[in-house]
Amino acid sequence: KLESIKKELEALSGERKTLEKADKDKSELEAKKQKEEDKRKAVKDISKELKALEKLEKQLKKDQETYFKLAKEVQFKDDEYRRLFKLYLDEQAGIIAETLVDGTPCPVCGSTNHPIKAVKAENAPTKEQLDESKSTYETAQKEAQSASEKAAKTKGQADEKRDSALLMLNEMFGNVTIDDADELIKDKIEEIATVLEEVQSAIDEQQKKIDRRNEIDELLPKKN
């Protein structure tokens, strides 16, 4: 019986020696797991940055379209105001012409000869209508200016976000472009998931070894 116990103790001691590195191996694997998890977080941060960029680019397109629409409106209202202004001036010239008498100086040019008198314009606006047209034009101009500033601000934000996303991509994948990002991110996430699964399995295996070593440590004194 003593011989049997001795052999059993030797077997347990031998088995324990094979388990001595389990703690160290587990720690190394956990460090590797943390590294992969950090890498996965970095990839997800890149993905978030790209989504933010996409959102800004959509907003920029919308802001630019708004500005172009308002700019056309400004041009239209400016042309309309100029047209009405000319009609108004023509009307005023026609009114003055009606009062001109040969030999009497013109209040505008001072000439005493009036061979070709101005004719009153048809459909000429009133002073109130002209002022309203001018006010409408100025309002449209302010709105276009505001839209231009908004588009410029959004463009600045989009450019900054694009630079940031590209820097993050290059740090992770090397010299790549924004267009390459989706495929690279997808592949990297899958790669990291595979590595994490393998590492976790190895960690679990080391934990079993640690548990077995602890079990042996409890048995050895009892065998003595």
C-alpha positions in Angstrom: 0.0 0.0 0.0 2.8 2.4 0.8 4.4 1.7 -2.6 1.1 2.5 -4.2 0.8 5.8 -2.3 4.3 6.7 -3.2 3.7 6.1 -6.9 0.5 8.1 -6.7 2.3 11.0 -5.1 5.0 10.9 -7.7 2.4 11.0 -10.4 0.7 13.9 -8.8 4.0 15.8 -8.4 4.9 15.1 -12.0 1.5 16.3 -13.2 1.8 19.4 -11.0 5.1 20.3 -12.6 3.4 20.4 -16.0 0.9 22.9 -14.6 3.3 25.3 -13.0 3.3 27.8 -16.0 -0.5 27.9 -16.2 -0.7 31.3 -14.3 1.9 32.9 -16.5 0.4 31.5 -19.7 -3.0 32.7 -18.7 -1.7 36.2 -17.9 0.0 36.4 -21.3 -3.2 35.2 -23.0 -5.3 37.8 -21.1 -2.8 40.5 -22.2 -3.2 39.3 -25.8 -7.0 39.3 -25.3 -6.9 42.9 -24.0 -4.7 44.0 -26.9 -7.2 42.5 -29.4 -10.2 44.1 -27.6 -8.3 47.5 -27.7 -7.8 47.0 -31.4 -11.5 46.2 -31.9 -12.4 49.3 -30.0 -10.1 51.3 -32.3 -11.7 49.8 -35.4 -15.2 50.7 -34.0 -14.0 54.2 -33.3 -12.9 54.5 -36.9 -16.3 53.2 -38.0 -18.0 55.9 -35.8 -15.8 58.6 -37.3 -16.7 57.5 -40.8 -20.4 57.5 -40.0 -20.0 61.0 -38.6 -18.2 62.0 -41.8 -21.0 60.6 -43.9 -23.6 62.5 -41.9 -21.6 65.8 -42.3 -21.2 65.2 -46.1 -24.9 64.7 -46.5 -25.6 67.9 -44.5 -23.0 69.7 -46.6 -24.8 68.6 -49.8 -28.1 69.8 -48.3 -26.6 73.1 -47.2 -25.0 73.7 -50.6 -28.3 72.9 -52.4 -30.1 75.4 -50.2 -27.5 78.1 -50.9 -27.6 77.5 -54.7 -31.4 77.8 -54.6 -31.3 81.0 -52.6 -28.5 82.4 -54.8 -30.7 81.9 -57.9 -33.6 83.6 -56.0 -31.3 86.6 -55.2 -30.4 86.9 -58.9 -34.0 86.8 -59.9 -35.1 89.4 -57.3 -32.1 91.6 -58.2 -33.1 91.5 -61.9 -36.7 92.3 -61.0 -35.7 95.2 -58.8 -33.5 96.6 -61.5 -36.2 96.2 -64.1 -38.7 98.0 -61.8 -36.2 100.7 -60.9 -35.6 101.5 -64.6 -39.4 101.6 -65.2 -39.7 103.9 -62.2 -36.9 106.2 -63.5 -38.4 106.2 -67.0 -41.8 107.1 -65.5 -40.2 110.0 -63.6 -38.5 111.2 -66.7 -41.7 111.1 -68.6 -43.5 113.1 -65.9 -40.8 115.8 -66.0 -40.9 115.8 -69.8 -44.6 116.7 -69.7 -43.7 119.9 -67.8 -40.9 121.0 -70.2 -41.4 124.2 -72.2 -39.0 125.3 -75.0 -36.8 128.0 -73.7 -37.1 126.9 -70.1 -34.2 125.0 -68.6 -34.7 121.3 -67.9 -34.5 120.7 -64.1 -32.4 117.6 -64.8 -29.9 118.6 -67.5 -30.4 122.3 -67.8 -30.9 122.3 -71.5 -33.4 124.9 -72.9 -34.0 122.8 -76.0 -36.3 119.8 -75.7 -36.5 118.2 -79.2 -37.0 114.6 -78.0 -39.0 114.5 -74.8 -39.1 111.3 -72.6 -42.3 109.3 -72.7 -43.9 108.1 -69.6 -43.3 104.3 -69.0 -46.2 101.9 -69.1 -46.8 99.7 -66.1 -44.4 101.7 -64.0 -44.2 100.8 -60.3 -45.1 103.2 -57.6 -42.5 104.3 -55.1 -44.0 101.9 -52.5 -43.9 99.0 -55.0 -40.2 99.8 -55.8 -39.3 100.0 -52.1 -41.1 96.6 -51.5 -39.1 95.1 -54.4 -35.9 96.4 -53.0 -36.7 95.1 -49.5 -37.5 91.7 -50.9 -34.2 91.6 -52.8 -32.3 92.6 -49.7 -34.0 90.0 -47.6 -33.2 87.3 -50.1 -29.6 88.5 -50.2 -29.3 88.2 -46.4 -30.8 84.7 -46.5 -28.4 83.6 -49.3 -25.5 85.0 -47.3 -26.6 83.1 -44.2 -26.9 79.9 -46.2 -23.4 80.5 -47.7 -21.9 80.8 -44.2 -23.7 77.7 -43.0 -22.5 75.7 -46.0 -18.9 77.0 -45.4 -19.1 76.0 -41.7 -20.4 72.5 -42.5 -17.7 72.1 -45.2 -15.0 73.0 -42.6 -16.4 70.4 -40.2 -16.6 67.8 -42.9 -13.0 68.5 -44.1 -11.8 68.2 -40.5 -13.7 65.0 -39.9 -12.3 63.5 -43.2 -8.8 64.3 -42.2 -9.3 62.7 -38.7 -10.9 59.6 -40.2 -8.2 59.2 -42.8 -5.5 59.5 -40.1 -7.1 56.8 -38.0 -7.4 54.6 -41.1 -3.8 55.0 -42.0 -2.7 54.3 -38.4 -4.7 51.0 -38.5 -4.3 49.8 -42.1 -1.4 51.8 -43.6 -1.7 54.0 -46.7 -5.4 53.6 -47.7 -8.2 55.8 -48.8 -11.7 56.5 -47.4 -13.2 54.4 -50.2 -11.3 51.3 -48.9 -12.6 51.7 -45.4 -15.8 49.7 -45.3 -14.2 46.5 -46.6 -11.1 46.9 -44.5 -13.2 47.4 -41.3 -15.4 44.5 -42.1 -12.5 42.1 -42.6 -10.6 43.4 -39.5 -13.6 43.0 -37.2 -14.0 39.4 -38.4 -10.3 38.7 -38.0 -10.3 40.1 -34.4 -13.4 38.1 -33.5 -11.7 34.9 -34.7 -8.6 35.7 -32.7 -10.6 36.6 -29.5 -12.5 33.3 -29.8 -9.2 31.4 -30.0 -7.6 33.3 -27.2 -10.6 32.9 -24.9 -10.6 29.2 -25.5 -6.9 29.1 -24.6 -7.6 31.1 -21.4 -10.3 28.7 -20.4 -7.8 25.8 -21.0 -5.2 27.5 -18.7 -7.9 28.1 -16.1 -8.6 24.3 -16.1 -4.9 23.7 -15.5 -4.9 26.2 -12.6 -7.9 24.5 -11.1 -6.3 21.1 -11.5 -3.1 22.3 -9.9 -5.0 23.7 -6.9 -6.8 20.4 -6.6 -3.4 18.6 -6.6 -2.1 21.0 -4.0 -5.0 20.0 -1.7 -4.4 16.3 -2.4 -0.6 16.2 -1.9 -0.6 17.1 1.9 -3.3 14.5 2.5 -1.3 11.8 0.8 1.7 12.7 3.1 
